[in-house]
């Protein structure tokens, strides 16, 4: 069975950010992190947790 998803750019970015939000490279890469925080549609809790992982990765 094949499932075809019709994703526009916004939904594709959201899907990628959701899949990679715990990946250390995303946490460390400022431009990608900014894009996810701005466009992925994460709720405030998810954004706060992501920012905390960013902070910890820089210590």
Predicted model as a PDB file, atoms N, CA, C, CB and O in Angstrom, pLDDT in the B-factor column:
MODEL        1                                                                  
ATOM      1  N   UNK A   1       0.835  -1.163   0.000  1.00 45.00           N  
ATOM      2  CA  UNK A   1       0.000   0.000   0.000  1.00 45.00           C  
ATOM      3  C   UNK A   1       0.889   1.237   0.000  1.00 45.00           C  
ATOM      4  CB  UNK A   1      -0.955  -0.008   1.205  1.00 45.00           C  
ATOM      5  O   UNK A   1       1.862   1.293   0.752  1.00 45.00           O  
ATOM      6  N   UNK A   2       0.586   2.191  -0.796  1.00 47.00           N  
ATOM      7  CA  UNK A   2       1.315   3.445  -0.854  1.00 47.00           C  
ATOM      8  C   UNK A   2       0.455   4.550  -0.252  1.00 47.00           C  
ATOM      9  CB  UNK A   2       1.717   3.786  -2.310  1.00 47.00           C  
ATOM     10  O   UNK A   2      -0.749   4.627  -0.497  1.00 47.00           O  
ATOM     11  N   UNK A   3       1.087   5.386   0.524  1.00 49.00           N  
ATOM     12  CA  UNK A   3       0.405   6.553   1.078  1.00 49.00           C  
ATOM     13  C   UNK A   3       1.124   7.781   0.560  1.00 49.00           C  
ATOM     14  CB  UNK A   3       0.377   6.524   2.648  1.00 49.00           C  
ATOM     15  O   UNK A   3       2.315   7.959   0.815  1.00 49.00           O  
ATOM     16  N   UNK A   4       0.425   8.617  -0.151  1.00 54.00           N  
ATOM     17  CA  UNK A   4       1.016   9.823  -0.713  1.00 54.00           C  
ATOM     18  C   UNK A   4       0.573  11.011   0.131  1.00 54.00           C  
ATOM     19  CB  UNK A   4       0.609  10.012  -2.209  1.00 54.00           C  
ATOM     20  O   UNK A   4      -0.621  11.244   0.319  1.00 54.00           O  
ATOM     21  N   UNK A   5       1.524  11.739   0.624  1.00 57.00           N  
ATOM     22  CA  UNK A   5       1.227  12.923   1.403  1.00 57.00           C  
ATOM     23  C   UNK A   5       1.435  14.151   0.543  1.00 57.00           C  
ATOM     24  CB  UNK A   5       2.097  12.987   2.669  1.00 57.00           C  
ATOM     25  O   UNK A   5       2.447  14.277  -0.147  1.00 57.00           O  
ATOM     26  N   UNK A   6       0.499  15.027   0.588  1.00 60.00           N  
ATOM     27  CA  UNK A   6       0.633  16.281  -0.132  1.00 60.00           C  
ATOM     28  C   UNK A   6       1.105  17.329   0.857  1.00 60.00           C  
ATOM     29  CB  UNK A   6      -0.708  16.701  -0.813  1.00 60.00           C  
ATOM     30  O   UNK A   6       0.310  17.859   1.633  1.00 60.00           O  
ATOM     31  N   UNK A   7       2.394  17.629   0.832  1.00 61.00           N  
ATOM     32  CA  UNK A   7       2.961  18.580   1.777  1.00 61.00           C  
ATOM     33  C   UNK A   7       3.443  19.821   1.042  1.00 61.00           C  
ATOM     34  CB  UNK A   7       4.113  17.941   2.567  1.00 61.00           C  
ATOM     35  O   UNK A   7       4.195  19.730   0.072  1.00 61.00           O  
ATOM     36  N   UNK A   8       3.006  20.970   1.510  1.00 74.00           N  
ATOM     37  CA  UNK A   8       3.551  22.200   0.978  1.00 74.00           C  
ATOM     38  C   UNK A   8       4.821  22.527   1.766  1.00 74.00           C  
ATOM     39  CB  UNK A   8       2.507  23.366   1.057  1.00 74.00           C  
ATOM     40  O   UNK A   8       5.193  21.787   2.677  1.00 74.00           O  
ATOM     41  N   UNK A   9       5.477  23.615   1.425  1.00 73.00           N  
ATOM     42  CA  UNK A   9       6.748  23.955   2.068  1.00 73.00           C  
ATOM     43  C   UNK A   9       6.626  24.113   3.570  1.00 73.00           C  
ATOM     44  CB  UNK A   9       7.296  25.221   1.480  1.00 73.00           C  
ATOM     45  O   UNK A   9       7.497  23.660   4.312  1.00 73.00           O  
ATOM     46  N   UNK A  10       5.555  24.751   4.030  1.00 76.00           N  
ATOM     47  CA  UNK A  10       5.360  24.963   5.470  1.00 76.00           C  
ATOM     48  C   UNK A  10       5.188  23.631   6.200  1.00 76.00           C  
ATOM     49  CB  UNK A  10       4.134  25.866   5.720  1.00 76.00           C  
ATOM     50  O   UNK A  10       5.800  23.404   7.243  1.00 76.00           O  
ATOM     51  N   UNK A  11       4.350  22.752   5.643  1.00 79.00           N  
ATOM     52  CA  UNK A  11       4.125  21.461   6.282  1.00 79.00           C  
ATOM     53  C   UNK A  11       5.357  20.568   6.198  1.00 79.00           C  
ATOM     54  CB  UNK A  11       2.936  20.763   5.648  1.00 79.00           C  
ATOM     55  O   UNK A  11       5.618  19.778   7.105  1.00 79.00           O  
ATOM     56  N   UNK A  12       6.105  20.691   5.120  1.00 80.00           N  
ATOM     57  CA  UNK A  12       7.332  19.916   4.989  1.00 80.00           C  
ATOM     58  C   UNK A  12       8.355  20.358   6.037  1.00 80.00           C  
ATOM     59  CB  UNK A  12       7.916  20.064   3.570  1.00 80.00           C  
ATOM     60  O   UNK A  12       9.015  19.518   6.649  1.00 80.00           O  
ATOM     61  N   UNK A  13       8.488  21.653   6.245  1.00 82.00           N  
ATOM     62  CA  UNK A  13       9.388  22.172   7.273  1.00 82.00           C  
ATOM     63  C   UNK A  13       8.943  21.705   8.653  1.00 82.00           C  
ATOM     64  CB  UNK A  13       9.443  23.710   7.221  1.00 82.00           C  
ATOM     65  O   UNK A  13       9.766  21.269   9.457  1.00 82.00           O  
ATOM     66  N   UNK A  14       7.646  21.795   8.930  1.00 85.00           N  
ATOM     67  CA  UNK A  14       7.128  21.355  10.226  1.00 85.00           C  
ATOM     68  C   UNK A  14       7.419  19.882  10.449  1.00 85.00           C  
ATOM     69  CB  UNK A  14       5.621  21.613  10.321  1.00 85.00           C  
ATOM     70  O   UNK A  14       7.863  19.492  11.529  1.00 85.00           O  
ATOM     71  N   UNK A  15       7.175  19.065   9.442  1.00 85.00           N  
ATOM     72  CA  UNK A  15       7.427  17.623   9.564  1.00 85.00           C  
ATOM     73  C   UNK A  15       8.901  17.347   9.833  1.00 85.00           C  
ATOM     74  CB  UNK A  15       6.979  16.888   8.289  1.00 85.00           C  
ATOM     75  O   UNK A  15       9.239  16.532  10.691  1.00 85.00           O  
ATOM     76  N   UNK A  16       9.784  18.032   9.092  1.00 87.00           N  
ATOM     77  CA  UNK A  16      11.227  17.847   9.301  1.00 87.00           C  
ATOM     78  C   UNK A  16      11.661  18.291  10.676  1.00 87.00           C  
ATOM     79  CB  UNK A  16      12.015  18.605   8.256  1.00 87.00           C  
ATOM     80  O   UNK A  16      12.447  17.603  11.328  1.00 87.00           O  
ATOM     81  N   UNK A  17      11.167  19.425  11.130  1.00 89.00           N  
ATOM     82  CA  UNK A  17      11.519  19.920  12.469  1.00 89.00           C  
ATOM     83  C   UNK A  17      11.003  18.979  13.550  1.00 89.00           C  
ATOM     84  CB  UNK A  17      10.952  21.334  12.689  1.00 89.00           C  
ATOM     85  O   UNK A  17      11.704  18.706  14.524  1.00 89.00           O  
ATOM     86  N   UNK A  18       9.779  18.483  13.381  1.00 89.00           N  
ATOM     87  CA  UNK A  18       9.227  17.546  14.361  1.00 89.00           C  
ATOM     88  C   UNK A  18      10.072  16.281  14.447  1.00 89.00           C  
ATOM     89  CB  UNK A  18       7.781  17.188  14.001  1.00 89.00           C  
ATOM     90  O   UNK A  18      10.308  15.764  15.539  1.00 89.00           O  
ATOM     91  N   UNK A  19      10.525  15.785  13.309  1.00 88.00           N  
ATOM     92  CA  UNK A  19      11.314  14.558  13.279  1.00 88.00           C  
ATOM     93  C   UNK A  19      12.718  14.756  13.861  1.00 88.00           C  
ATOM     94  CB  UNK A  19      11.417  14.047  11.852  1.00 88.00           C  
ATOM     95  O   UNK A  19      13.293  13.834  14.440  1.00 88.00           O  
ATOM     96  N   UNK A  20      13.258  15.959  13.704  1.00 87.00           N  
ATOM     97  CA  UNK A  20      14.659  16.202  14.078  1.00 87.00           C  
ATOM     98  C   UNK A  20      14.838  17.061  15.324  1.00 87.00           C  
ATOM     99  CB  UNK A  20      15.368  16.856  12.940  1.00 87.00           C  
ATOM    100  O   UNK A  20      15.967  17.433  15.641  1.00 87.00           O  
ATOM    101  N   UNK A  21      13.772  17.387  16.039  1.00 87.00           N  
ATOM    102  CA  UNK A  21      13.910  18.334  17.138  1.00 87.00           C  
ATOM    103  C   UNK A  21      14.829  17.853  18.255  1.00 87.00           C  
ATOM    104  CB  UNK A  21      12.567  18.632  17.705  1.00 87.00           C  
ATOM    105  O   UNK A  21      15.301  18.675  19.040  1.00 87.00           O  
ATOM    106  N   UNK A  22      15.100  16.562  18.357  1.00 87.00           N  
ATOM    107  CA  UNK A  22      16.004  16.060  19.383  1.00 87.00           C  
ATOM    108  C   UNK A  22      17.392  15.739  18.831  1.00 87.00           C  
ATOM    109  CB  UNK A  22      15.414  14.828  20.029  1.00 87.00           C  
ATOM    110  O   UNK A  22      18.270  15.307  19.578  1.00 87.00           O  
ATOM    111  N   UNK A  23      17.591  15.943  17.547  1.00 87.00           N  
ATOM    112  CA  UNK A  23      18.891  15.648  16.940  1.00 87.00           C  
ATOM    113  C   UNK A  23      19.899  16.721  17.361  1.00 87.00           C  
ATOM    114  CB  UNK A  23      18.777  15.577  15.381  1.00 87.00           C  
ATOM    115  O   UNK A  23      19.612  17.913  17.257  1.00 87.00           O  
ATOM    116  N   UNK A  24      21.073  16.307  17.835  1.00 86.00           N  
ATOM    117  CA  UNK A  24      22.053  17.289  18.325  1.00 86.00           C  
ATOM    118  C   UNK A  24      22.498  18.305  17.276  1.00 86.00           C  
ATOM    119  CB  UNK A  24      23.258  16.573  18.845  1.00 86.00           C  
ATOM    120  O   UNK A  24      22.799  19.447  17.623  1.00 86.00           O  
ATOM    121  N   UNK A  25      22.547  17.920  16.022  1.00 86.00           N  
ATOM    122  CA  UNK A  25      22.972  18.866  14.990  1.00 86.00           C  
ATOM    123  C   UNK A  25      21.952  19.991  14.803  1.00 86.00           C  
ATOM    124  CB  UNK A  25      23.190  18.134  13.663  1.00 86.00           C  
ATOM    125  O   UNK A  25      22.337  21.136  14.565  1.00 86.00           O  
ATOM    126  N   UNK A  26      20.666  19.683  14.908  1.00 85.00           N  
ATOM    127  CA  UNK A  26      19.651  20.725  14.791  1.00 85.00           C  
ATOM    128  C   UNK A  26      19.745  21.681  15.974  1.00 85.00           C  
ATOM    129  CB  UNK A  26      18.242  20.107  14.708  1.00 85.00           C  
ATOM    130  O   UNK A  26      19.623  22.895  15.808  1.00 85.00           O  
ATOM    131  N   UNK A  27      19.958  21.140  17.149  1.00 82.00           N  
ATOM    132  CA  UNK A  27      20.066  21.963  18.353  1.00 82.00           C  
ATOM    133  C   UNK A  27      21.240  22.925  18.243  1.00 82.00           C  
ATOM    134  CB  UNK A  27      20.219  21.080  19.599  1.00 82.00           C  
ATOM    135  O   UNK A  27      21.158  24.060  18.712  1.00 82.00           O  
ATOM    136  N   UNK A  28      22.331  22.482  17.627  1.00 83.00           N  
ATOM    137  CA  UNK A  28      23.543  23.291  17.552  1.00 83.00           C  
ATOM    138  C   UNK A  28      23.562  24.245  16.363  1.00 83.00           C  
ATOM    139  CB  UNK A  28      24.739  22.395  17.487  1.00 83.00           C  
ATOM    140  O   UNK A  28      24.304  25.227  16.381  1.00 83.00           O  
ATOM    141  N   UNK A  29      22.777  23.983  15.349  1.00 85.00           N  
ATOM    142  CA  UNK A  29      22.800  24.790  14.129  1.00 85.00           C  
ATOM    143  C   UNK A  29      21.808  25.941  14.275  1.00 85.00           C  
ATOM    144  CB  UNK A  29      22.464  23.922  12.875  1.00 85.00           C  
ATOM    145  O   UNK A  29      20.597  25.735  14.193  1.00 85.00           O  
ATOM    146  N   UNK A  30      22.319  27.149  14.491  1.00 87.00           N  
ATOM    147  CA  UNK A  30      21.469  28.290  14.825  1.00 87.00           C  
ATOM    148  C   UNK A  30      20.423  28.625  13.761  1.00 87.00           C  
ATOM    149  CB  UNK A  30      22.325  29.488  15.060  1.00 87.00           C  
ATOM    150  O   UNK A  30      19.269  28.890  14.096  1.00 87.00           O  
ATOM    151  N   UNK A  31      20.809  28.615  12.497  1.00 88.00           N  
ATOM    152  CA  UNK A  31      19.859  28.987  11.430  1.00 88.00           C  
ATOM    153  C   UNK A  31      18.709  27.989  11.346  1.00 88.00           C  
ATOM    154  CB  UNK A  31      20.581  29.068  10.067  1.00 88.00           C  
ATOM    155  O   UNK A  31      17.548  28.382  11.233  1.00 88.00           O  
ATOM    156  N   UNK A  32      19.030  26.710  11.402  1.00 87.00           N  
ATOM    157  CA  UNK A  32      17.986  25.687  11.337  1.00 87.00           C  
ATOM    158  C   UNK A  32      17.104  25.749  12.575  1.00 87.00           C  
ATOM    159  CB  UNK A  32      18.607  24.285  11.196  1.00 87.00           C  
ATOM    160  O   UNK A  32      15.884  25.614  12.481  1.00 87.00           O  
ATOM    161  N   UNK A  33      17.713  25.951  13.721  1.00 89.00           N  
ATOM    162  CA  UNK A  33      16.945  26.045  14.965  1.00 89.00           C  
ATOM    163  C   UNK A  33      15.997  27.238  14.925  1.00 89.00           C  
ATOM    164  CB  UNK A  33      17.889  26.159  16.174  1.00 89.00           C  
ATOM    165  O   UNK A  33      14.840  27.127  15.329  1.00 89.00           O  
ATOM    166  N   UNK A  34      16.480  28.371  14.443  1.00 90.00           N  
ATOM    167  CA  UNK A  34      15.628  29.560  14.329  1.00 90.00           C  
ATOM    168  C   UNK A  34      14.439  29.295  13.420  1.00 90.00           C  
ATOM    169  CB  UNK A  34      16.434  30.751  13.800  1.00 90.00           C  
ATOM    170  O   UNK A  34      13.314  29.688  13.730  1.00 90.00           O  
ATOM    171  N   UNK A  35      14.686  28.629  12.298  1.00 88.00           N  
ATOM    172  CA  UNK A  35      13.599  28.328  11.364  1.00 88.00           C  
ATOM    173  C   UNK A  35      12.560  27.424  12.022  1.00 88.00           C  
ATOM    174  CB  UNK A  35      14.150  27.663  10.087  1.00 88.00           C  
ATOM    175  O   UNK A  35      11.358  27.648  11.880  1.00 88.00           O  
ATOM    176  N   UNK A  36      13.019  26.418  12.732  1.00 89.00           N  
ATOM    177  CA  UNK A  36      12.071  25.520  13.398  1.00 89.00           C  
ATOM    178  C   UNK A  36      11.286  26.251  14.475  1.00 89.00           C  
ATOM    179  CB  UNK A  36      12.805  24.324  14.009  1.00 89.00           C  
ATOM    180  O   UNK A  36      10.072  26.078  14.588  1.00 89.00           O  
ATOM    181  N   UNK A  37      11.968  27.061  15.262  1.00 90.00           N  
ATOM    182  CA  UNK A  37      11.271  27.794  16.317  1.00 90.00           C  
ATOM    183  C   UNK A  37      10.247  28.764  15.740  1.00 90.00           C  
ATOM    184  CB  UNK A  37      12.273  28.549  17.186  1.00 90.00           C  
ATOM    185  O   UNK A  37       9.196  28.989  16.340  1.00 90.00           O  
ATOM    186  N   UNK A  38      10.545  29.330  14.596  1.00 89.00           N  
ATOM    187  CA  UNK A  38       9.658  30.332  14.006  1.00 89.00           C  
ATOM    188  C   UNK A  38       8.509  29.717  13.200  1.00 89.00           C  
ATOM    189  CB  UNK A  38      10.458  31.255  13.119  1.00 89.00           C  
ATOM    190  O   UNK A  38       7.377  30.194  13.273  1.00 89.00           O  
ATOM    191  N   UNK A  39       8.794  28.671  12.440  1.00 86.00           N  
ATOM    192  CA  UNK A  39       7.822  28.192  11.453  1.00 86.00           C  
ATOM    193  C   UNK A  39       7.206  26.824  11.724  1.00 86.00           C  
ATOM    194  CB  UNK A  39       8.465  28.151  10.144  1.00 86.00           C  
ATOM    195  O   UNK A  39       6.221  26.463  11.079  1.00 86.00           O  
ATOM    196  N   UNK A  40       7.755  26.056  12.656  1.00 87.00           N  
ATOM    197  CA  UNK A  40       7.272  24.681  12.811  1.00 87.00           C  
ATOM    198  C   UNK A  40       5.936  24.566  13.531  1.00 87.00           C  
ATOM    199  CB  UNK A  40       8.287  23.880  13.548  1.00 87.00           C  
ATOM    200  O   UNK A  40       5.293  23.517  13.492  1.00 87.00           O  
ATOM    201  N   UNK A  41       5.523  25.635  14.184  1.00 88.00           N  
ATOM    202  CA  UNK A  41       4.237  25.583  14.865  1.00 88.00           C  
ATOM    203  C   UNK A  41       4.278  24.842  16.187  1.00 88.00           C  
ATOM    204  CB  UNK A  41       3.231  24.948  13.982  1.00 88.00           C  
ATOM    205  O   UNK A  41       3.255  24.352  16.665  1.00 88.00           O  
ATOM    206  N   UNK A  42       5.469  24.761  16.780  1.00 90.00           N  
ATOM    207  CA  UNK A  42       5.563  24.112  18.084  1.00 90.00           C  
ATOM    208  C   UNK A  42       4.837  24.946  19.127  1.00 90.00           C  
ATOM    209  CB  UNK A  42       7.036  23.901  18.489  1.00 90.00           C  
ATOM    210  O   UNK A  42       4.791  26.173  19.032  1.00 90.00           O  
ATOM    211  N   UNK A  43       4.272  24.275  20.120  1.00 92.00           N  
ATOM    212  CA  UNK A  43       3.635  25.015  21.214  1.00 92.00           C  
ATOM    213  C   UNK A  43       4.721  25.587  22.128  1.00 92.00           C  
ATOM    214  CB  UNK A  43       2.657  24.095  22.020  1.00 92.00           C  
ATOM    215  O   UNK A  43       5.903  25.280  21.972  1.00 92.00           O  
ATOM    216  N   UNK A  44       4.310  26.411  23.071  1.00 94.00           N  
ATOM    217  CA  UNK A  44       5.271  27.093  23.945  1.00 94.00           C  
ATOM    218  C   UNK A  44       6.137  26.116  24.734  1.00 94.00           C  
ATOM    219  CB  UNK A  44       4.538  28.010  24.907  1.00 94.00           C  
ATOM    220  O   UNK A  44       7.325  26.367  24.939  1.00 94.00           O  
ATOM    221  N   UNK A  45       5.556  25.011  25.174  1.00 94.00           N  
ATOM    222  CA  UNK A  45       6.320  24.012  25.941  1.00 94.00           C  
ATOM    223  C   UNK A  45       7.409  23.390  25.071  1.00 94.00           C  
ATOM    224  CB  UNK A  45       5.381  22.906  26.489  1.00 94.00           C  
ATOM    225  O   UNK A  45       8.550  23.248  25.513  1.00 94.00           O  
ATOM    226  N   UNK A  46       7.068  23.023  23.847  1.00 91.00           N  
ATOM    227  CA  UNK A  46       8.054  22.422  22.942  1.00 91.00           C  
ATOM    228  C   UNK A  46       9.175  23.408  22.630  1.00 91.00           C  
ATOM    229  CB  UNK A  46       7.378  21.962  21.638  1.00 91.00           C  
ATOM    230  O   UNK A  46      10.345  23.027  22.577  1.00 91.00           O  
ATOM    231  N   UNK A  47       8.816  24.682  22.424  1.00 92.00           N  
ATOM    232  CA  UNK A  47       9.839  25.702  22.169  1.00 92.00           C  
ATOM    233  C   UNK A  47      10.761  25.873  23.372  1.00 92.00           C  
ATOM    234  CB  UNK A  47       9.180  27.043  21.820  1.00 92.00           C  
ATOM    235  O   UNK A  47      11.978  25.975  23.214  1.00 92.00           O  
ATOM    236  N   UNK A  48      10.186  25.905  24.573  1.00 94.00           N  
ATOM    237  CA  UNK A  48      10.994  26.067  25.786  1.00 94.00           C  
ATOM    238  C   UNK A  48      11.933  24.883  25.975  1.00 94.00           C  
ATOM    239  CB  UNK A  48      10.090  26.223  27.020  1.00 94.00           C  
ATOM    240  O   UNK A  48      13.094  25.066  26.341  1.00 94.00           O  
ATOM    241  N   UNK A  49      11.444  23.676  25.731  1.00 92.00           N  
ATOM    242  CA  UNK A  49      12.288  22.486  25.867  1.00 92.00           C  
ATOM    243  C   UNK A  49      13.415  22.506  24.837  1.00 92.00           C  
ATOM    244  CB  UNK A  49      11.446  21.203  25.710  1.00 92.00           C  
ATOM    245  O   UNK A  49      14.546  22.132  25.146  1.00 92.00           O  
ATOM    246  N   UNK A  50      13.114  22.938  23.623  1.00 90.00           N  
ATOM    247  CA  UNK A  50      14.132  23.013  22.581  1.00 90.00           C  
ATOM    248  C   UNK A  50      15.196  24.045  22.958  1.00 90.00           C  
ATOM    249  CB  UNK A  50      13.492  23.367  21.219  1.00 90.00           C  
ATOM    250  O   UNK A  50      16.391  23.786  22.813  1.00 90.00           O  
ATOM    251  N   UNK A  51      14.770  25.201  23.436  1.00 92.00           N  
ATOM    252  CA  UNK A  51      15.725  26.238  23.847  1.00 92.00           C  
ATOM    253  C   UNK A  51      16.601  25.754  24.999  1.00 92.00           C  
ATOM    254  CB  UNK A  51      14.981  27.520  24.256  1.00 92.00           C  
ATOM    255  O   UNK A  51      17.783  26.091  25.064  1.00 92.00           O  
ATOM    256  N   UNK A  52      16.035  24.976  25.897  1.00 93.00           N  
ATOM    257  CA  UNK A  52      16.828  24.413  27.002  1.00 93.00           C  
ATOM    258  C   UNK A  52      17.884  23.452  26.470  1.00 93.00           C  
ATOM    259  CB  UNK A  52      15.914  23.687  28.017  1.00 93.00           C  
ATOM    260  O   UNK A  52      19.018  23.459  26.948  1.00 93.00           O  
ATOM    261  N   UNK A  53      17.527  22.623  25.483  1.00 89.00           N  
ATOM    262  CA  UNK A  53      18.511  21.711  24.868  1.00 89.00           C  
ATOM    263  C   UNK A  53      19.601  22.522  24.170  1.00 89.00           C  
ATOM    264  CB  UNK A  53      17.818  20.745  23.851  1.00 89.00           C  
ATOM    265  O   UNK A  53      20.771  22.142  24.193  1.00 89.00           O  
ATOM    266  N   UNK A  54      19.215  23.641  23.548  1.00 89.00           N  
ATOM    267  CA  UNK A  54      20.221  24.522  22.932  1.00 89.00           C  
ATOM    268  C   UNK A  54      21.190  25.053  23.982  1.00 89.00           C  
ATOM    269  CB  UNK A  54      19.539  25.698  22.202  1.00 89.00           C  
ATOM    270  O   UNK A  54      22.406  25.037  23.789  1.00 89.00           O  
ATOM    271  N   UNK A  55      20.637  25.520  25.084  1.00 90.00           N  
ATOM    272  CA  UNK A  55      21.461  26.095  26.154  1.00 90.00           C  
ATOM    273  C   UNK A  55      22.423  25.041  26.687  1.00 90.00           C  
ATOM    274  CB  UNK A  55      20.574  26.647  27.301  1.00 90.00           C  
ATOM    275  O   UNK A  55      23.610  25.316  26.858  1.00 90.00           O  
ATOM    276  N   UNK A  56      21.925  23.848  26.948  1.00 88.00           N  
ATOM    277  CA  UNK A  56      22.760  22.778  27.477  1.00 88.00           C  
ATOM    278  C   UNK A  56      23.843  22.344  26.503  1.00 88.00           C  
ATOM    279  CB  UNK A  56      21.908  21.596  27.840  1.00 88.00           C  
ATOM    280  O   UNK A  56      24.930  21.946  26.921  1.00 88.00           O  
ATOM    281  N   UNK A  57      23.560  22.417  25.218  1.00 85.00           N  
ATOM    282  CA  UNK A  57      24.551  21.998  24.215  1.00 85.00           C  
ATOM    283  C   UNK A  57      25.710  22.979  24.139  1.00 85.00           C  
ATOM    284  CB  UNK A  57      23.895  21.864  22.837  1.00 85.00           C  
ATOM    285  O   UNK A  57      26.782  22.638  23.638  1.00 85.00           O  
ATOM    286  N   UNK A  58      25.504  24.180  24.627  1.00 82.00           N  
ATOM    287  CA  UNK A  58      26.559  25.194  24.570  1.00 82.00           C  
ATOM    288  C   UNK A  58      27.398  25.253  25.830  1.00 82.00           C  
ATOM    289  CB  UNK A  58      25.959  26.541  24.317  1.00 82.00           C  
ATOM    290  O   UNK A  58      28.390  25.979  25.888  1.00 82.00           O  
ATOM    291  N   UNK A  59      27.008  24.496  26.832  1.00 79.00           N  
ATOM    292  CA  UNK A  59      27.777  24.490  28.086  1.00 79.00           C  
ATOM    293  C   UNK A  59      28.947  23.548  28.010  1.00 79.00           C  
ATOM    294  CB  UNK A  59      26.892  24.107  29.258  1.00 79.00           C  
ATOM    295  O   UNK A  59      29.699  23.419  28.975  1.00 79.00           O  
TER     296      UNK A  59                                                      
ENDMDL                                                                          
END                                                                             
